[in-house]
């Protein structure tokens, strides 16, 4: 499947969890494998009188692009099952737009090693690595 068709499919088919995060896929590339997603952090995601986005929401914003990249690379014929997810919180995330960029570090037949970085106003606020099991989708 062409990258443009994968991008359109990712943009038109979303899950409730990514809808909650205000997610939208803006870029997809199979070569090199990379995806960019935008998120909208709302007041309901925050603590400290609305000053800081809670870490679980930040983690979701890092995890989703890695999964979406794999789904696109495998033409939506796999379910990416996160085995581990390591997150580094580098700066406070605030309400508003955040942009995540995910890449493949290494891709095997049944396992992928991924990375994702989350930016707000061009400042790196969090990064992650993940090991993902590639489960064939039963059609």
N, C-alpha and C positions, 0 to 999 in steps of 0.2 A: 504494500500500500504506500502511496506517495505521502511525503511529510505533510503537504497541505491538506490532504484528506484526513490524516490522523489528527492534525490540529483542529479541523472543523468538528470531527467526532468528539474530541476531548472538550471542545467548547460547548457542544450541544447536549452532551450527556454528563450530568453531574449527579453526585450522591448527596443525600441530606447533610452528611457531615461536612462536605466541602462547601455546600450552600451556606451552612451556618457560619463558616469562616469567611464568607464573601469571596470565595476563590474564583479566579478566571485564568485560564491558560492563555498566555500571550504569545509564546513561541514554542516550537517543537522542532528538533533536528535529530535525525537518526545518525548522521555522520557530520561531525562527531556527535555522539549521543548527549543531548542536552535539552532541558526544558526550562521555561520561565513561567512562573505563576504569580499573579497579584492576589493579595488578600486585603480585606478591609477589617481592621481591628476596631470594634465598637466599644462603647462604655461598658456594656455587660461583660466584656472580657477582662476588665481591669480590677485592680485593688489599689490601695493607698490613695483613696479619694479620686479614682480615675486617672491616676498618674502613670501606672505601669500595667502592661498586659501580663496576665498571669502566665506562668511558664508552660502550663499544659496546652494553652492555645498556641503559644510560640512553637512548641514541639509538634503540634498538628500541622502548622504551616511549613515546617521543615520536612515532615514525613510525607505529606500528600504529593509533593512534586516528584519525589523519588519513586513512589508507586505509580503515578501517572506516566512518568517517563518509561518505566518498564512495560506497562500496559500497551503504550503506543509502539514501543520497539517490537513487541511480540504480537502486533495486530489484534490486540484485545482477546488473545487466546490463552492468557495466563491470569492467575490471581496472584498478586504479589503479597506474600505473607511475611511481615517484618519479624525477624528472629531476634534482633537486638537493635537498639537505637541509642546512640551516645550523643548527648547534646551539650554544647558549651554556650552559656549565656554570656555574651561579651559586652553588652550595653543594654540599658533599659529599652524595651519596645513600648511605644506610645500608641494611643489611639490614632487611627488613620491608615493610610496605604502602606503595605509592606510588600516587598518583592523577593521571591525565592528563586534561586537558580540551582537545579540539581544536575548531577553528572554521574556517569558510570565510572567507577574506579577499576572494576574488573568484572567480567561477565562470564559465567560458566553455563553448563547445561541445566543445572537445577538451583544454582545459587548466584546471587549478584551482590557485589560490594558497591555501595553507593555513597555519595556525599551530597550535601545540600547546604546552601548558605542563604541567610535571610538578611535583607537590607531594608533600611528605612532612611529615606532622603540620602541615599548613597553611602550610608554608614552601616558597616557590618555589625548587626546586633546579636546574631546567633549563628552557629554552624553545627553540623551534625554529620555523623557517619552511620551507616546501617548495613546490616547483613540481611538479605532478603531471600526467602525460599520462593522459587518459581513453580507454582502449582498449576498444572494444566487445567484449563476450564473444561468442564464436562458439558458438551453440547447435546 
